Amino acid sequence: MLLRPPLARTTTSRFFNVRLTHQYAPGLLQGRRPVVGSSYGPPNLNVRLRRQIHIPSYLLPPVIFSGLLVALYIWKSFIMVSLQNKIIYAPYLPPTARFEKISDWQKKLSGIEWRELHMRSIDGTDLALAVASVSSEPEEVTHDGVSHHVYILYLQGNASSLPPRLPDHSWILKRVQMEFKDRYSECGKVRFTQVGLSYRGYWTSAGRPTEIGINQDAIAAMQWISQLHDNTYDARDEGGQHKVKPIFIIWGQSIGAGFATNLAASGVMPAHLEPAALILETPFLSIKDMLETIYPEKWLPYKYLHPFLRNHLDSYKNLGTIAEQRKERGLRPPQIFILEAGRDEVVPPRHAEELRKRCSELNLPVETKVVPKAFHSDAMVGRVHVAEFIMKQTAKVIRADY
């Protein structure tokens, strides 16, 4: 009787890609590891070893170091993009910024009375304001006989809060109050009100700062000023216009200058509250340009991250929009005043110069002043220039109305 040979079964070793038959490697049935090239298997086994990457030992340190550099490059880029709001806006500096009180600075306010008021932003966020008002006739406290009312909306820089800035602003209001009547008596009685806006997340305002959110805050502050004027002066002429004409000036410092041009270019201004002037204190061209300024090295990733920016503050572009809108509506262009710090350690002089050239190209009247030896946060050493500009621009608008 002819016996059939046993069927050959195959298995795969977990250590080598070796296909063996149990006929030639019976040891596998007992779980023993086959010995390649031994008497347990045929001499021509199909043995395929898995490929492995082999790095010579002398190359290992530079490879590891290069890998760490690449990982750090990617990590820093990720941090810059994901935490850009934390980097740009610093309402927590100094640590006491959110706990400041106007009363803490009372002795340095030149007798100007400031009030902390609150309002709602477009999205309902609670915002704080610092408001003060003076008359061109110091002894007069009523609104009787006022011909024009100047409103100055102040948009601060990226750090600290409003109270520490009030002494300089009080000095400006006091100078305007004491000198405007003597120098521009033909303009009649004029009232000046400054409204300092505390962005969301700053001082006693709620929320977290973002460019979109602060743009809404600035629009809400402008609407608040418009409502304040309507509530204060009811009398209107035959054309339905206020007999007391408002003069609107937007003043922005550092990133506030970017928000000032954002607001002026937004196209949401009421007809009676189109800005007559913009005061740009230590301005920059845009966040993109600031990235290239702070990190000029080509090998650093930051300057290449502008496509991922959520904050732009592009004053260069905004000036073009402002000029185009005014031309289309047949309105006088706003007067631009650039206050530059002579030793600015943050924004290089090139930015102010390019903004000045941009204004000239767009036929926007522009005036610049440089405060010698002043650093970025010290431009208010030249506060006299701001006071002079406010008085001069107010008189210019009043004369044009007459």
C-alpha angles and dihedrals in degrees: 000000000000113000121211115234115243117268114258113239124195133217136180122230115233089221102045134022091244120148108205133171119231086228090069099028108040090159090078090070089065091046094252117150111249115240110227112231094012128122091268093077140039118268094246101055115162097242117177118178119204115251118248130194109243120196117188111243094241090060096049099085096051091045092052092045092050091049091052091050092052091048091049091048091053093043094051091048091051092049092048092052100039097042099036093121090055090049098047100039119052109176088152094065119125096026091237094052096105093048099051118126129202089230090062088068099037096116091058098049098092092235093301113140114226124190129200109224132172134221139167125258122225091272094043098262112152111244133189124224132193109211132184132166134194136176128227084236103062094201093053117086101168129081093236114129095010112152099183135014119208117208118194115194110200120204112191134216126265099275142046123017140269103270097068089052095052098083091063092043091048090053089053094049091047092052091048090048094050100041110030097078094049095047099038104026092150090068094070125214114346130180124210123204124181120200116193112200119213105206121228109285093023128107107330096340120116128231135041125288121252130150093248092048096047090048086058090048092053092049090049091050090051090050089048090055091048091052091047090055092048092050094046099046117039098165115103135181127238091277092056093252124133112267087215104063118216120224112201122204123179117206120189130179121206105315085008087066087059091051090046091058090042089057095044090050095044094090093219098108119128111244092247093049104052106143113261092195144007121215109201110191114194092339128183132208098244142315089264091057091046090055090054090046097049095040107032095156111110094216093059115092100218101084090054094055097077093107086065096049118124091185119061111156089183104184092169091061093039093058089059091051092049093051092047094048093049091049093050092050095043094239130143112263116248119256111248119213118188118195110195129192110230094216099030107169094189108040117040120225090250091076096057091043093052091048089051091051090047091055091049091051090051094046091244110149107243136184126186133197127185120208105213118231092002120137124217095276095037101065089112086077080084094051090130088071091056092049091049092049093050092051094044094047092047091053091047093054093045092051090050090052091053 
